[in-house]
Amino acid sequence: MRKRKRFELDENELPKKWCNILPDLPNPCPPPLSPATNEPINPKDLEVLFAKELIKQEISSEPEITIPTEIREMLQNIRPSPLIRAFGLEKQLKTKSRIFFKYEGEKSPTGSHKVNTAISQAYYNKKEGTETLATETGAGQWGSALAYACKLFDLKCKVMMVRASYDQKPHRRTIMELFGAEVSPSPSSITEFGQKILSSDPRHPGSLGIAISEAIVLALQNEQTKYSLGSVLNHVLLHQTVIGLEAIDQFRMAEESPGPNFVVGCVGGGSNFAGLAYPFIREKLRNGYEFEAVAAESTAASKMSDGDYRYDFGDTANMTPLLKMYTLGSDYIPPPIHAGGLRYHGVAPSLSVLINAGYVSPRKYDQQTAFKAAEIFVKSEGIIPAPESAHAITAVIDIAREHKDEEQTIIFNLSGHGLLDLLGYQRYLSNELE
Ligand SMILES: *Cc1c(COP(=O)(O)O)cnc(C)c1O
């Protein structure tokens, strides 16, 4: 009999509540500090930037947070995402282990997990009267997800796009513009901070940290404009937990109880990793169920492996509250790699707590290694992964090889497809990768 490859949930089985890890963390998540006073920030002070309901979620101590019907209905158009058994990859690796992945790129209109939080953030902002959402984007995945969500809820969307990507990756800009977003290259001439950088270097390639600063300026300039972040913050990670909650149900269908021995994801700011791993980690924290959580990062921005655990700014102009996180420093400018989504200098505070307490092990990989793993995956599974997700695949291949003759169960998050990253793949094939 043919062994089952895909484990699909019905749209009615989409989770009804998000999993909030904060109350279950082994140590409390240190609060964001105001840079002016070095004291914990008053949540009210965040209201210039974020919808009130999102601030409530940011600091909530409720372990379960109900997903509003309107958000569930929008999510039901694009999920649950499938859990897939990677028989081809298992065979290729000659491993006894079983490898599964959640595929967030299959039904997502913009090709990655980022729509899960984009829809939720757009909904709460619309409900509270916001007219425009301003944001930054690196390679364009977050910008296109937010542009899509803003169109769904009839909001205006302004995107500051890192200039290097704006120039080199026109396709994602086209997607954002088709959804009606206004896209500017960052550093831009529309904010004073951008002008200052451009005056000293007119060809500055930009960075996520700079683009965040510029998007925040847009939000501060207009009361009906709010700011939206695609990763790092508690509420963003919260919205992504539908991934892991679905996976737990799908594991039951696959008769893989109690669950995996390894849970793997790639980390830029931490949202897709947390989305898959936090519901499993909560089981571990509550019931002691044992597995290893592995977070794969890029050597180009290896904050988890090589950064300091300290308070730092989220942006280059030092306008955000101070977050306690693993960081390479807010002025860190990463080298230009194709996995643009992994180039952030810091990582989510909640994930930092878990790394610091030994619940999550980081591993780092260079882009050559990641593209090689991606090629193995394309040939064995027939799916072209996003270069970011390829870092998770690299970790999975490592783990399977380290446990060659053991029967381990491994799950990873295939956070997106790579059909818009073909320039990177072309460079890999012609040996032109840096
Ligand atoms: C943005 C992105 C990432 C990295 O961001 P996280 O917040 O760490 O998930 C990873 N994979 C894909 C496909 C992305 O678009």
The ligand as an ORCA input file, in Angstrom:
! r2SCAN-3c Opt
* xyz 0 1
  C      10.883     36.561      6.234
  C      11.132     35.148      6.023
  C      11.878     34.395      6.941
  C      12.545     34.970      8.161
  O      11.728     35.646      9.047
  P      11.234     35.003     10.416
  O      10.492     36.089     11.090
  O      12.439     34.575     11.184
  O      10.369     33.871     10.060
  C      12.046     33.040      6.689
  N      11.533     32.453      5.593
  C      10.816     33.153      4.684
  C      10.289     32.442      3.483
  C      10.594     34.510      4.878
  O       9.885     35.195      3.984
*
